[in-house]
Amino acid sequence: NVTYQHTVDSDQFAHKSEQPFSYWLKKNSYYHQRMQSFYQNKILRNSSVLHVNCANGYVLDAVNAAVGVGIDTNKNYIVQAQQTYPQFQFFHGSINDVTITHQFDYIVLSFATMEADDIQALLEQLHPFCHAGTRIVVETYSYLWEPVLWLTQKLGLRRPTRFKNWLSLKDVQNFLHLAGFEQITTTTHMLMPMYIPVISWLCNVL
């Protein structure tokens, strides 16, 4: 994950017969619980948060956002989010479909750079939602995990996703720099996303 400081409407899959996101939250509870903990440590409670690729909105709830806005290309996830967390606002589509005017304390990009057709355009579109102290948290997978993620998806162990871009940390940093963002921190948060007794602890805690 990469954190910076401020200085797509197209569905990727047919969603009609897919599992609700709550199914994947339960199936991959170890991973999602660790991600909730990560964001709770990075995002101050009662902040304003814009979450791109918000799924069913569980991260906004986990960080107790005072103002929470989520957007996702998966229409079914947005319907679930609106039903589960009516205190937040949700939009279906891309960042251009967010119709409110607000400058957020935090903007979370969950794999958005990996799915974008134009990474530079995506990042530049964030500026109207930023104030001078806005923090942008970019969540990505290491390109070294590509074969593992492909296999687990084929085995039905993780939800279907289609990543167009596998970027190195340096690539992500360059894109953000060109878009006018200043690097604050970089973090490797999780080496083992699945729960395996002892092994997961050794990989993710030590």
Helices and strands as residue ranges (DSSP letters): E 2-6, H 21-27, H 29-42, E 48-52, H 58-62, E 67-72, H 75-84, E 89-92, G 95-97, E 104-110, H 112-115, H 119-124, G 127-129, E 130-139, G 143-145, H 146-154, H 169-178, E 181-186, H 199-204
